[in-house]
Amino acid sequence: MWPFSRKAGAAESEQAKPSTLPHDVLAQGILLTTCSGVRLAAVYANMAGFPDEIITPDNAARFDEIIQAPPAFTQVGIEVGVNRVVEGCNMLCQSGAFNTLIFGVTGQDHAANRPELERFCSAVQRQGLNSLCAQAGFDLRTFLTETSTERRKADLRALFAKLEEKRDYLKPLLLRARAKGRNKYGDLDYTDYVAELAEFLRTYFQAEDLQFFYNRVPLLACMNFIEDWFAEGLNPLAMPLDGIDFEHWCAARIEAQGWAVRVSKSTGDQGVDIEAMRGGKMVAVQCKRYQQPIGNKSVQEAFTGMTHYRADLAAVIGTGGFTKAALDVAASSGVILLDAENISEFSSIVETRLQHMG
């Protein structure tokens, strides 16, 4: 055999020899080839039992529910997620699209790590991802479960921190939107509330800012986080100073007592700020955030509003107390006067009045 033939054979043997990649190179390659964008969340969902590979309008709600919930991985689910990562990585590295997808059209994306990523791609082409991981002692299952969980937590921490940072501005807006939570037929309708929160999140977070959720804005998780804001509002000392905010504060307190509430428009409300409905009965409520005692004009407006809306009762809820004239008009007209600090007694007072009306 010719000497150069022996050299060629040795070179071929060396080229065929499996290569061991460092764990950081494997991790980076896996994340960029199969777990970028929303795909890491998709792997998380697969490991938690989401059976589909593609997110469609029919399964999107279920997908969003799973990725916003704490991890509940199953062994079967983990195998599904891992297999999809392996298949996707092998397919991309074998295709001619690797350079464009990883390095971009200009070839400048991830330029600093280009040698390592090209080395990763070549190794996957020769051996396949499973073999590479086994050769390097890289636990792909543990890597995917831990990385997806940690990145999910990091995204939520960032989202919750921004909510807390803007709490003083955001809370009144959400209170107003939440108080509109029923349509005119009394059915739950939180469209305005969800839209307000979604707009806030889109303002401060772009898709590339979230390494796990990406473009799947976790509205449910954020709504659960801010739920305590509304519970805190039950403290009378936390009553808002703004008149419109005060109306929504009252509506939330009344709704918490089991009433379906609807906050009227600021103009043309005929003296009624809140319509409260329960058990086939309706109460027309006017809200007054005053520092001085409330006069008889407000009582008269509430009575007029009750007549206009054909309500069963009228009530004025306010701060600052009531003048003697207001008390006299209320006594003769049947309008309920309630200090805002005692708003928790709204239901019992209304029920007592309705019983006396027969």
DODRENRO-513991 format. One line per 4 residues: their letters; for each residue x negated, y negated, z negated of C-alpha. Coordinates in pm, whole numbers. Example, Ala and Ser with C-alpha at 12.3 -4.5 7.8 and 13.67 -1.06 7.14 Angstrom:
BEGIN
as> -1230,450,-780  -1367,106,-714
***
This chain:
BEGIN
mwpf> 0,0,0  -126,-343,86  -230,-568,-199  15,-838,-100
srka> 296,-581,-111  214,-505,-473  222,-874,-555  558,-914,-387
gaae> 699,-621,-582  573,-767,-908  729,-1102,-826  1064,-941,-749
seqa> 1047,-747,-1076  972,-1065,-1268  1261,-1247,-1100  1504,-968,-1185
kpst> 1399,-966,-1549  1678,-1103,-1775  1601,-1446,-1918  1689,-1554,-2272
lphd> 1828,-1905,-2299  1814,-2114,-2618  2143,-2142,-2802  2170,-2516,-2745
vlaq> 2139,-2468,-2369  2406,-2198,-2374  2637,-2414,-2585  2599,-2716,-2358
gill> 2648,-2512,-2043  2962,-2342,-2175  3117,-2669,-2291  3051,-2849,-1964
ttcs> 3153,-2567,-1729  3469,-2440,-1896  3556,-2648,-2204  3552,-3011,-2090
gvrl> 3863,-3229,-2073  4172,-3060,-2207  4027,-2714,-2145  3886,-2679,-2497
aavy> 4237,-2739,-2633  4362,-2477,-2386  4113,-2223,-2522  4226,-2312,-2877
anma> 4588,-2255,-2771  4501,-1921,-2609  4328,-1804,-2926  4638,-1905,-3123
gfpd> 4869,-1702,-2900  4952,-1933,-2608  4975,-1680,-2323  4942,-1906,-2020
eiit> 4632,-2032,-1843  4798,-2331,-1677  4995,-2606,-1856  5329,-2664,-1679
pdna> 5636,-2878,-1759  5806,-2564,-1888  5538,-2471,-2143  5391,-2815,-2221
arfd> 5598,-2869,-2537  5491,-2533,-2680  5129,-2602,-2585  5130,-2942,-2760
eiiq> 5291,-2789,-3069  5019,-2523,-3097  4720,-2753,-3051  4855,-2998,-3312
appa> 4896,-2720,-3569  4612,-2585,-3786  4431,-2286,-3634  4620,-1958,-3648
ftqv> 4397,-1742,-3431  4461,-1373,-3370  4211,-1112,-3253  4411,-1057,-2935
giev> 4433,-1431,-2876  4060,-1478,-2930  3988,-1209,-2671  4218,-1385,-2422
gvnr> 4047,-1720,-2479  3695,-1577,-2462  3769,-1380,-2143  3905,-1691,-1971
vveg> 3595,-1888,-2065  3369,-1612,-1933  3564,-1577,-1609  3577,-1952,-1554
cnml> 3208,-2002,-1623  3102,-1715,-1396  3328,-1838,-1116  3204,-2197,-1134
cqsg> 2837,-2104,-1142  2880,-1868,-847  3064,-2132,-645  2912,-2420,-454
afnt> 3101,-2671,-667  2874,-2655,-972  2654,-2953,-884  2946,-3181,-796
lifg> 3156,-3091,-1098  2871,-3110,-1351  2649,-3385,-1209  2917,-3591,-1032
vtgq> 2934,-3721,-678  2627,-3941,-730  2437,-3666,-911  2373,-3894,-1209
dhaa> 2606,-3737,-1467  2415,-3550,-1739  2095,-3639,-1556  1884,-3612,-1872
nrpe> 1990,-3251,-1917  1982,-3150,-1552  1691,-2903,-1579  1857,-2712,-1865
lerf> 2195,-2707,-1692  2049,-2585,-1364  1864,-2317,-1558  2194,-2218,-1723
csav> 2370,-2199,-1388  2096,-1985,-1232  2096,-1748,-1530  2476,-1707,-1513
qrqg> 2451,-1637,-1140  2201,-1357,-1205  2339,-1201,-1521  2689,-1332,-1598
lnsl> 2780,-1519,-1916  2854,-1213,-2130  2513,-1064,-2060  2341,-1398,-2125
caqa> 2509,-1435,-2464  2426,-1078,-2562  2063,-1123,-2456  2031,-1440,-2668
gfdl> 2232,-1311,-2967  2483,-1590,-2907  2825,-1517,-3067  3064,-1664,-2811
rtfl> 3375,-1586,-3017  3247,-1768,-3324  3122,-2056,-3110  3462,-2111,-2947
tets> 3668,-2081,-3265  3440,-2309,-3467  3378,-2568,-3195  3745,-2606,-3102
terr> 3846,-2632,-3468  3574,-2886,-3553  3645,-3105,-3250  4017,-3098,-3324
kadl> 3946,-3217,-3679  3712,-3489,-3551  3978,-3623,-3312  4241,-3627,-3586
ralf> 4005,-3808,-3824  3945,-4076,-3561  4317,-4111,-3485  4418,-4129,-3851
akle> 4142,-4380,-3928  4272,-4614,-3657  4629,-4576,-3786  4514,-4674,-4134
ekrd> 4306,-4963,-3999  4609,-5112,-3822  4862,-5009,-4086  4970,-5361,-4187
ylkp> 5049,-5446,-3825  5185,-5110,-3712  5407,-5018,-4007  5665,-5299,-3957
lllr> 5688,-5218,-3585  5745,-4849,-3657  5997,-4927,-3931  6200,-5130,-3687
arak> 6181,-4864,-3419  6259,-4586,-3668  6564,-4770,-3799  6710,-4754,-3449
grnk> 6701,-4378,-3488  7063,-4309,-3401  7262,-4394,-3094  7608,-4550,-3113
ygdl> 7760,-4204,-3156  7551,-4130,-3464  7319,-3878,-3297  6948,-3881,-3380
dytd> 6749,-4070,-3121  6389,-4160,-3203  6301,-4265,-2849  6195,-4616,-2954
yvae> 5994,-4486,-3248  5801,-4233,-3041  5745,-4487,-2762  5604,-4744,-3007
laef> 5361,-4493,-3157  5257,-4360,-2815  5186,-4712,-2691  4968,-4780,-2995
lrty> 4764,-4463,-2941  4720,-4532,-2568  4598,-4882,-2652  4310,-4758,-2866
fqae> 4230,-4414,-2723  4145,-4320,-2367  4121,-3957,-2257  3741,-3953,-2275
dlqf> 3752,-4075,-2637  3907,-3746,-2752  3686,-3442,-2717  3961,-3198,-2807
fynr> 4303,-3347,-2729  4174,-3542,-2427  4495,-3663,-2256  4737,-3467,-2479
vpll> 4820,-3740,-2731  4898,-3567,-3066  5216,-3758,-3150  5355,-3498,-3390
acmn> 5036,-3486,-3597  5028,-3866,-3616  5398,-3883,-3710  5337,-3638,-3992
fied> 5041,-3847,-4110  5236,-4175,-4127  5544,-4021,-4289  5409,-4128,-4628
wfae> 5423,-4489,-4514  5801,-4475,-4510  5822,-4293,-4844  5618,-4573,-5000
glnp> 5875,-4819,-4870  6127,-4680,-5119  5959,-4894,-5385  6165,-5216,-5418
lamp> 5845,-5411,-5469  5745,-5315,-5115  6044,-5494,-4956  5924,-5683,-4646
ldgi> 5946,-6062,-4643  6051,-6092,-4280  6429,-6097,-4234  6441,-5849,-3946
dfeh> 6196,-5616,-4118  6417,-5638,-4427  6717,-5523,-4223  6525,-5216,-4108
wcaa> 6402,-5156,-4464  6763,-5152,-4585  6869,-4925,-4300  6597,-4674,-4388
riea> 6704,-4674,-4755  7067,-4616,-4661  6979,-4344,-4410  6778,-4166,-4680
qgwa> 7107,-4131,-4871  7264,-3931,-4588  7419,-4204,-4376  7390,-4236,-3999
vrvs> 7271,-4592,-3946  7236,-4824,-3652  7072,-5165,-3671  7259,-5423,-3469
kstg> 7096,-5660,-3222  6966,-5985,-3368  7216,-6188,-3166  7588,-6135,-3120
dqgv> 7617,-5899,-3417  7932,-6069,-3554  7784,-6088,-3903  7687,-5720,-3916
diea> 7322,-5617,-3938  7372,-5246,-4005  7648,-5001,-3918  7644,-4715,-4171
mrgg> 7858,-4408,-4095  7928,-4096,-4299  8222,-3863,-4337  8431,-4049,-4083
kmva> 8391,-4379,-4268  8199,-4686,-4160  8047,-4966,-4365  7952,-5297,-4204
vqck> 7642,-5430,-4382  7486,-5773,-4377  7128,-5813,-4510  6988,-6135,-4658
ryqq> 6626,-6175,-4764  6662,-6498,-4965  6472,-6651,-5255  6781,-6847,-5363
pign> 7123,-6703,-5453  7333,-6595,-5154  7641,-6811,-5091  7998,-6738,-4989
ksvq> 7927,-6792,-4618  7744,-6459,-4598  8034,-6282,-4769  8282,-6433,-4524
eaft> 8063,-6331,-4229  8046,-5974,-4358  8424,-5960,-4391  8469,-6097,-4039
gmth> 8219,-5843,-3907  8405,-5560,-4080  8726,-5667,-3905  8553,-5697,-3569
yrad> 8393,-5352,-3592  8705,-5199,-3750  8493,-5073,-4035  8636,-4938,-4360
laav> 8423,-5156,-4587  8183,-5449,-4577  7874,-5505,-4790  7612,-5772,-4839
igtg> 7270,-5651,-4953  7026,-5920,-5052  6765,-6068,-5278  6791,-6375,-5499
gftk> 7130,-6293,-5647  7473,-6435,-5554  7644,-6766,-5626  7970,-6784,-5821
aald> 8150,-6880,-5501  8013,-6567,-5331  8127,-6349,-5620  8476,-6501,-5606
vaas> 8513,-6447,-5231  8383,-6091,-5264  8635,-6017,-5539  8926,-6135,-5327
sgvi> 8810,-5982,-4998  8675,-5649,-5123  8325,-5707,-4986  8059,-5518,-5183
llda> 7770,-5726,-5315  7453,-5530,-5387  7113,-5649,-5499  6841,-5495,-5282
enis> 6658,-5360,-5586  6964,-5145,-5653  7006,-5021,-5297  6973,-4660,-5419
efss> 7326,-4703,-5562  7474,-4787,-5221  7641,-4448,-5169  7791,-4420,-5517
ivet> 7932,-4775,-5501  8082,-4718,-5156  8234,-4382,-5254  8388,-4533,-5567
rlqh> 8537,-4819,-5366  8676,-4581,-5104  8839,-4367,-5374  9010,-4673,-5522
mg> 9137,-4762,-5174  9314,-4428,-5173
***
